[in-house]
Amino acid sequence: DLPVNAPREFRQLFTRELGCVRGFVHKVVRRPDVCPVRAKLRRLPLLLREQVSTELSRLQASGIIEPVSASDWVSPLVVVKKKDGSLRLCVDLREPNKAIVIDGFPLPHIEELLQQLSGAVCFSKLDLASAYHQVELSECSRDLTTFVSHDGLFRFRRVCFGLASAPAVFQKMMSILLKGCKGALCYLDDILVWGRTREEHDANLHAVLSRISECGMKLNNKCIFAVSELQFLGHKISSRGLTPVESKVQAIVNAPRPTDAKSLQSFLGLVGYYA
């Protein structure tokens, strides 16, 4: 089903099929002085193995991962259980990340982005479906993402979460993709479209959705269309301006008193978001 108020002419953007950005392949720049590391298989409870195998099969069928027989780089698989009981498969890429030269393209300052919203009265928030997985990973870069499981070795065919080069490269790609689109903000895979009138918003939204469609990307049903108020990057946005999200304010109020350097750093990170 389409999200409420979603333009029906763009319903093809909401199919279950994984998108793939046309004309863009991420090639990782490597440091030649870092030697490969092969991690060993981590033990996994027998009760989880079947679920992990099912998820690996799904990722392979979707074209996100592929099996390999050998690789210079091998990282361990990390299994995270979600609140709904399903599993999220992650890869501990700390070792291969040491061999990656990170693109210098900067992430935008959130406060500078939000300053552009003066006078806006209508908003839409676009959520890219499995955003990183919509970007193809160069053949010569895939071995860096190889991981070991009880079903053997696999590597990513698409950019994966945890790859050190991913955030800057994704932001750079989205900035190029949306260049020239009026009334549009992008912070990684979070896209906000706005207008100072409903008509202006609709025109801006049509331009952004057209650009997303042309490049081959897909959206998910979490998108929000044509509302007078929504949450974006930790703020509540409306025609009245910006206010902190109440749940985040309460998290600061209820945070325990720091007792050591680590807990102080965590608290400062929490408070600094709104500083």
N, C-alpha and C positions, 0 to 999 in steps of 0.2 A: 504494500500500500504506500501511496505517496504521503509525505508529511503534510500537515495542514497548511493550506495556502501555497503549496509548491506549484510553480507554473507547469501545467500539464504538457506543454510543448517540450519540456526537458525531462520527461519521465524516463527516458533511456539512461539517464545518469544514476538511477536508483536500482538498477538490476543487481542481482546477486553475483554476477560475473566480476572478477577482479579486474580493475582498470590497469592500464600500462601507458605511461607517458610516451607519446610519439616523439622520436627525434632526440631522445636524451638517454644516455647510458652513463652510469657512474663508474668511472675508473679511479680506483684508489691509488694515490701516490705513496710509494713505500720508501722507508728509510733503508738504505743498503747495509747499514751497520748493525741491524738488529737480527739476531738469529732466530729461526723458527723454533717453536715449542710444541711438543706433542703431549697433551694431557691424557691421563688414564680415564677409563670408564668409571663414573661414580655409581655407587650402589643405589638401587632404586627398589622400594618396597614392591613385592610381587603384586599386591593389590592395585598398584598404579600402572603396571606395565601394559596392560591391555588398553587403558585409556591413552597412554603415551603413544602406543602403536597406532591407535585410531587417529590421533591428531597428526602424527607423522605422515600417515597415508593421505589425510586431507590436505596437508601442506604440499605434498608431492603432486597430488591430483590437480591442485590449483596452480601448479607451476612455480611455487615459491621456493621449494627446495628440490634437490636432486641427489640420488645416491652416488657415492664415489667409492673406489676401492682403496685409495691411498691418498695421502696429502702430507706435505711438509708441516703444515699447521693443523693442529687438532685441539679444539677447546671442549670443555665439559658442558654437558646439557644441564640446565637448571629447571626444575619443574615447580611451578607455583600453582597452588590450588586457589581458585577464585571463590568468592562468597557463595556463588550459585552451585558450587561443587564441580564445575568444569575445570580443566587444566589450561594453564598458559605455559608454553614452552619457551624458555629463554636460553640464551647461550652466554656463558661467561667469557667475554672477549677481551679481558684485561691484558692478556699477553699479546695477542695480535695487534691490539690498539697501540702498543708501544712502538710498533713498526710503521704506523700510519702518520703521514704528514697531513695535518688538518688545514683545510682551506681557510684563508683569512677573512672570508666574507662574514661580516658581523651580523649577529642577531639584533634586531631593532630594540631600542629602549621602549618598554611598555608605556611609560608615562608620555613619551613623545608621540607614540601612536594614538593614544587616547585623547591627546590635546586636539587632534584633528576633528573631533566629533562635535564641536561647538555648533549649536543650531540644529542638530539632527533630531528628527522626530519619529522616523520609521527605520527599523533595523531587521536584518536577516543574518543568521549565523550558519555558515556552511561547514560541514564536518566531512572530511575526506575519508573514504572507507579504506582502512588498513593503509594509511598514507605512504609509509616508507616502502611497503610491498608493491606499490604501483610504479616504482622506479627500478628499471632493469640494472643489474649489476654486471659490469664487464666480465667477460670470460676469464681474463687474466687476473681478476681481483677476487674471484669466488673462493679460491683455496684458503684465503685468510679467514673465511667464515665457516670452515669445516668443523663439525662437531661430532662427538662420538655418543652413540646410544646403544641400548641393548639390541637394536635392530641393525646396527652397523654404522658406517660413516655417511653423513649427509653434508651438503654445503648449500648455501643460499644462491638462488638465481636472481633474487631481487634484494634490494637494500634492506637490511634488517635492523631492528631496534638494538641499541648497544654498540653499534659500529661507530667509532670515534669521529669519522668523517661525515656521518650522516646529517647531523643538524645543520651545519653550515652549508653543505651542498644542497640540502632540501630547501633551505631558506633562499639561497641564491636562485635556484630553479624557479621557485614560486614567484620571486620578485620579477624575474624575467617574464614569466608566463602572464602575470597580471599587470605588467607595465602598461601605462596609459589608461587603465580602467579607473574611472572616477568613482569616488565614494567607496573605496575598498581598502581594507587593512588586512595584512597577513602576518601572522606570527607562527612560523612553522606550518602545521596543518590546520590552524585555527584561522578562519577567514570571516571577516565581518564586512557586511555591505550596508550602507546607510544612505539616507537622503533627507534633505531639509523639507521635503514634501513627499507625499506618497507617490506622486508621479515621478519625481526625481529618483526616489528609491527604486521604483520598478524599472526605470530605464537603466540605472546602474546595475541592478541585479541581472537583467537580461544580458548586459554586456559581459559580466563576470561568468555567468553560466554558459554563455556561448563560447568563451575562451576555454573553460574547463572541458566542455564537450569536444571542441576542436582538438585538444591535446590528448584526448583519450582517457582522462581520469574519471573516476566514479565517486559518488557521494553516498552516504548512508542515511538511514531514516532518523538519525538524531538531529538533522538539520532543522532550524527554526526559521520560519518565513514571515516577513511583514508584520512585526509586532512593535508595540510602543515601548517595550521594556524587556531586557534580557540580561543574562550574565555573560561576561566576556573577559577572559584573562583575570579572573578573581575580582572583578568589579561588576556592580549592577549599573547598567547603562539605560538611560531614558532621556526624554526631552528636558528633564529637570537637572541633568548633569550626571556625575559619577558619584557613587557611594560604595564603600567596601561591602563585600558579601558578608552577611551576618554570621554565617557559620565559621568563616575565617577569623572574624573578630572574636568570636567566642573561643576559638582555638587558642588565640593569644591570651585572652583573659584567664582561661583555665589551664594554661601551660604551667607545669611545675617549675619551681624556682631552680635556676641552674646551680649545680653543685660542683661542676668541674669544667674543664676547657671544652670537652666534647659537647656537653649539654648546653653550655653557653653559646657555642657556635650554632647549634641547632635552633636555639631560641632567637638569636640575632637574625638567622635566615628567615624565621617565621615573621618577626617584626619588620624586618627590612623590606618585605614585599610591599608594604604600604608606606614606607618612609619617604 
